[in-house]
Every structure is written in C-alpha cells, then in structure tokens.
C-alpha cells in the first residue's frame, strides 16, 4: 500500500510541471495579437492620411443664414448696433472699438521685411506694451466683443479669438474699453477685408462670389464708412515694405484642416466609452431614439405621468467631450435628472464626440429632429427646460 501511495504521489508530481507547461504552447498568441494590431494600425494610418484628411478638407456649400437670407447688410447692421450699444454703456470710442473687433479676426504679425531693413538700434527697441497698442489683441480676455479662446500657435501680440461667430460676437461688459491711440499702426486693406467678408457672410473665397454678392459687400463697406468712418484702402507693394504689421484673415472653414494623428486604440477606447454610456443609460431607464434626420437621443419617461404635468421636460445637449454624453452621466444621474417625474431627453452629437465623423447634422436637421421627437411623445413645445453645456449651449440657441 505504501508503494502504491508513493507511486501515486510521484505520478502527480510529474504531472504538475506538464500542467503548468500547457499554456506555453499558446505563448505565440500575444505576438499574434501584436502583429494583428500593428497591421490594423498601419491600414488605419494609410486611410487617415490618404482618405480622411482629404475628405475633411473638401469644401461644402454653407447653409443659408436663417434670419436675413441674402441681405447680409442687415446682419452687419445688427453687429454694429451691438458694438454701438456696448460703447454707449462703457463710453468707449465706437470707431476704435469697431476696428479692434475687425482686427481680432485677423492673424497679426510683425512685418519681417521691415524688421530686416531696420537699423540695429531700432531692432533692439523693446516691443510696445498692451497699453500703448490696445488695438492688438495681446490676450483673448482683452476684448469684450469676442469670447475667450487660447491660440497657442499665434505669438502673444496676435493672440486672437476663433471661438465666436461673426453674427453672435458682441456681448455686454461692465468694464470700460481702452481707447486706441490716434496713430494706429495696424492697417486693414481692401484685399484682406474682401477675403474676410466673403468668408464671414458667404463662406466662400472672394473670387467665387457672384455679382449680387459683390454688390452686397459694397453696401456693407458703405455702412462702415457712413456710421464709423472706416475706409479700407487698396494695399500696394510700397505698403508691404513700410507697414509695421501684416494681417491675414481667419477664414477658418476655408483653411486646411490641421490634424493630429492618434492611434486607432484611442478611437476604440472612445467607442467603448460610448457603449458603456449607452448601457448605463438603459440601466437608468432610458431608451434610444433615432429620428428621420439622423439625430440620436435618449429618452426617460416620467415615472408618474399625473405628477409630471407640472414639471417641464428637460432637453440636454452635451458639449465637446470624448464619448459625447459619457462624461456627463454623473451630472445627469446625480444632479439634473434626479426627478423621476420629469421626462428627460439626452441628445447625442457625434461630430463633437472625438469620433470619426464627416457628416455632422446641420442646424435645420438638428431642430427638425428635436421637433420630431417632441411631437412623437406629444410634448408641449412651449414649456421646455433646455440645458446645454459648452457647444451644447449653441444648439440651445437654435431652438
């Protein structure tokens, strides 16, 4: 019996190494997975540079502005009215403020040609301070006309804002504006202003404007001259050599898209965040809706329909964030959507969710999609609680 027991123990002892060695036969799997991922990354890189970047740089016809149609002069008048109202409150100079508003839509840099031709003692002179040249946007917070944004690629003397649109750029402020000096060194010329207004009002290059659009620009120039005595001369070669600064308009939707390559794994993680977010929403009682326009929303009905009549339905629009609504779920679950008797709609915006998307919904498609959802659930469209964060606040203004 002892011999039998000893033989069994020895047999088990000899089997233990074999059991632990079995997985080693599959040790090639991590290498195979690495090879497969690198192959996918290589294919993704080719698609990114050969297809996605050219696709992102394709120009599309901008949607017509909803308020004034082709009468862009009225839109410019609305902008000027807001600037004039700010100046009346702050007792600032209207002409200087209007010019500074226009200058902040330009990349402003020192004239390298003039710097090279200056005397050495002139080149060593210190740069002017913001108080001496307030017309230059040294910091994005120096102007009440535009909202804040940090442009790290621009030099400090040309740090301007690119986060506002021309038709919604003026906001009220309680702080007085600095008065620009009489000798303003930054000169805006007709050629650059043509490029800027062509983009701002029509989303086109100036060479692509039609005759009626060119005539509309002339009316805008006439309003600027009559109301604020702003005239933009034609730039000559002599001006290029003598001016202190060069200005280039920020035609953002016409400029090439500057991309940064990120590994495929980053997009897979973002997609995973969206999947997890959808699961959490379903657990909390939401269900997914897709409209005929392509708008995606999540709806949680009221727990008690009788008591919900006193609570306005809440429509939430998220901002720019990886995974879209995923990072907003704690705010929804523990803050905004804690009332179970209130109907809640959470809207997705894939184009601002760090996802690969080339077909963002237009303003009209978004509004039509929201109306379609509200009508399908028989919601009173006159009594709604609209909530938006960051870019989502822009969507709220569309409503």
LINCOR-V523779 format. One record per backbone hydrogen bond with DSSP energy under -0.5 kcal/mol. NH is the residue of the N-H (numbers start at 1). CO is the residue of the C=O. E is the energy in kcal/mol with one decimal. If there is no record, write none. Layout:
nh | co | e
NH | CO | E
NH | CO | E
This chain:
nh | co | e
5 | 1 | -2.8
6 | 2 | -2.8
7 | 3 | -2.2
8 | 4 | -2.1
9 | 5 | -2.4
10 | 6 | -2.5
11 | 7 | -2.0
12 | 8 | -2.4
13 | 9 | -2.4
14 | 10 | -1.9
15 | 11 | -1.2
16 | 12 | -1.5
17 | 13 | -0.8
18 | 14 | -0.6
19 | 15 | -2.4
20 | 16 | -2.0
21 | 17 | -1.5
22 | 18 | -1.0
22 | 19 | -0.5
24 | 21 | -0.7
25 | 22 | -1.7
26 | 23 | -2.2
27 | 24 | -1.3
29 | 26 | -2.0
31 | 27 | -0.5
32 | 28 | -2.5
33 | 29 | -3.0
34 | 30 | -2.3
35 | 31 | -2.3
36 | 32 | -2.5
37 | 33 | -2.6
38 | 34 | -2.6
39 | 35 | -2.1
40 | 36 | -2.3
41 | 37 | -2.9
42 | 38 | -2.2
43 | 39 | -2.2
44 | 40 | -2.7
45 | 41 | -2.4
46 | 42 | -2.0
47 | 43 | -2.4
48 | 44 | -2.5
49 | 45 | -2.3
50 | 46 | -2.6
51 | 47 | -1.8
52 | 47 | -2.6
53 | 48 | -2.1
55 | 51 | -2.3
56 | 52 | -2.7
57 | 53 | -1.4
58 | 55 | -1.3
69 | 65 | -1.1
71 | 68 | -2.1
72 | 70 | -1.9
74 | 71 | -0.8
75 | 71 | -0.7
76 | 72 | -2.2
77 | 73 | -2.3
78 | 74 | -2.0
79 | 75 | -1.8
80 | 76 | -2.5
81 | 77 | -2.6
82 | 78 | -1.8
83 | 79 | -2.1
84 | 80 | -2.8
85 | 81 | -2.1
86 | 82 | -2.2
87 | 83 | -2.4
88 | 84 | -2.0
89 | 85 | -1.8
90 | 86 | -2.7
91 | 87 | -1.4
92 | 87 | -1.3
97 | 93 | -2.1
98 | 94 | -2.7
99 | 95 | -2.3
100 | 96 | -2.3
101 | 97 | -2.3
102 | 98 | -1.9
103 | 99 | -2.8
104 | 100 | -2.0
105 | 102 | -1.6
106 | 103 | -2.0
107 | 248 | -3.6
108 | 106 | -0.7
109 | 107 | -0.5
109 | 246 | -2.1
111 | 244 | -2.5
112 | 110 | -0.9
115 | 111 | -2.0
116 | 112 | -2.2
117 | 113 | -1.0
118 | 114 | -0.8
118 | 115 | -0.6
122 | 119 | -0.7
123 | 119 | -2.0
124 | 120 | -1.3
125 | 122 | -1.2
133 | 129 | -1.7
136 | 133 | -1.7
138 | 136 | -1.8
142 | 139 | -1.8
143 | 140 | -0.8
151 | 149 | -0.6
152 | 150 | -0.8
154 | 151 | -1.1
158 | 155 | -2.1
159 | 137 | -0.6
159 | 156 | -1.1
160 | 158 | -1.2
168 | 165 | -1.2
169 | 166 | -0.7
171 | 144 | -0.9
184 | 182 | -1.4
185 | 183 | -0.5
187 | 185 | -0.6
188 | 186 | -0.5
190 | 233 | -2.6
193 | 189 | -2.4
194 | 190 | -2.5
195 | 191 | -1.7
196 | 192 | -2.4
197 | 193 | -2.9
198 | 194 | -2.0
199 | 195 | -1.7
200 | 196 | -3.2
201 | 197 | -2.4
202 | 198 | -1.2
203 | 199 | -1.4
204 | 198 | -1.7
208 | 205 | -1.6
209 | 206 | -1.3
214 | 210 | -2.3
215 | 211 | -2.3
216 | 212 | -1.5
217 | 213 | -1.9
218 | 214 | -1.7
219 | 215 | -1.5
220 | 216 | -1.6
221 | 217 | -2.5
222 | 218 | -2.0
223 | 219 | -1.9
224 | 220 | -2.2
225 | 221 | -2.0
226 | 222 | -2.6
227 | 223 | -2.6
228 | 224 | -1.7
229 | 225 | -1.2
230 | 224 | -1.6
231 | 229 | -0.6
233 | 231 | -0.6
240 | 236 | -1.6
241 | 237 | -1.2
242 | 238 | -1.7
243 | 239 | -2.3
246 | 109 | -2.8
248 | 107 | -1.9
250 | 105 | -2.7
251 | 249 | -1.4
252 | 250 | -1.3
254 | 251 | -1.4
255 | 251 | -1.2
259 | 257 | -0.8
266 | 263 | -1.2
267 | 263 | -0.9
268 | 264 | -2.0
269 | 265 | -2.3
270 | 266 | -2.1
271 | 267 | -2.3
272 | 268 | -2.2
273 | 269 | -2.2
274 | 270 | -1.8
275 | 271 | -2.0
276 | 272 | -2.6
277 | 273 | -2.4
278 | 274 | -2.3
279 | 275 | -2.1
280 | 276 | -2.4
281 | 277 | -2.2
282 | 278 | -2.0
283 | 279 | -2.2
284 | 280 | -1.7
285 | 282 | -1.5
286 | 281 | -2.8
287 | 299 | -1.8
289 | 297 | -3.2
291 | 295 | -2.6
294 | 291 | -1.2
297 | 289 | -2.5
298 | 346 | -2.7
299 | 287 | -2.7
300 | 344 | -2.6
303 | 340 | -2.7
305 | 303 | -0.5
308 | 304 | -1.5
309 | 306 | -0.8
310 | 307 | -1.1
311 | 308 | -1.2
312 | 310 | -0.5
313 | 383 | -0.6
314 | 343 | -2.7
315 | 385 | -2.8
316 | 314 | -0.5
316 | 345 | -3.1
317 | 387 | -2.3
318 | 347 | -0.8
321 | 352 | -1.7
323 | 353 | -1.8
324 | 321 | -2.1
326 | 323 | -1.3
327 | 324 | -0.6
328 | 325 | -1.3
329 | 325 | -0.5
329 | 326 | -1.4
332 | 328 | -1.9
333 | 329 | -3.4
334 | 330 | -2.2
335 | 331 | -0.5
336 | 331 | -2.4
337 | 332 | -2.4
338 | 335 | -0.8
340 | 338 | -0.9
342 | 339 | -1.5
343 | 341 | -0.5
344 | 300 | -2.1
345 | 314 | -2.8
346 | 298 | -2.9
347 | 316 | -2.6
347 | 345 | -0.5
348 | 296 | -2.9
352 | 349 | -1.5
353 | 350 | -1.7
355 | 350 | -0.6
357 | 355 | -1.1
366 | 362 | -2.3
367 | 363 | -2.5
368 | 364 | -2.7
369 | 365 | -2.1
370 | 366 | -2.2
371 | 367 | -2.5
372 | 368 | -2.4
373 | 369 | -1.9
374 | 370 | -2.5
375 | 371 | -2.6
376 | 372 | -1.9
377 | 373 | -1.4
378 | 375 | -1.1
379 | 374 | -2.8
381 | 379 | -0.8
383 | 380 | -1.3
385 | 313 | -3.0
386 | 384 | -0.7
387 | 315 | -3.0
387 | 385 | -0.5
389 | 317 | -1.9
392 | 389 | -2.7
393 | 390 | -1.7
394 | 390 | -0.6
394 | 391 | -1.0
395 | 391 | -1.3
396 | 392 | -1.7
397 | 393 | -1.3
398 | 394 | -0.8
398 | 395 | -0.7
399 | 395 | -0.6
399 | 396 | -1.2
